[in-house]
């Protein structure tokens, strides 16, 4: 009985390590998105639409382990843009986010929720006014 209980405790301990690594990587990705959003906010308003579809590397990750994507959309107001940043990354050899090949493009079979755009647990969106 003692061995059975100790195995359960050991498995729980190992899973906590895995969850800690995932939380650390999600925090790094979110911080990188926040830094990129601040960079975009400091960009000339008329230049922001040209950023749509661009990819960027996430600070804190190897370039082959993460990719960020910028989405810029018009709103009903000409002086207001919706900017959305999405980060997909590798954590313990598992891809977090829909961009399974980390190329910044929604490829065939990657849109798991069928909404026509990349999604991830690490996303950041804001409205930017002129």
PyMOL commands that set and color helices and strands:
alter all, ss='L'
color gray80, all
select helices_A, chain A and resi 2-41+45-51
alter helices_A, ss='H'
color red, helices_A
select strands_A, chain A and resi 55-56+66-74+80-91+94-96+122-129
alter strands_A, ss='S'
color yellow, strands_A
deselect
rebuild
show_as cartoon
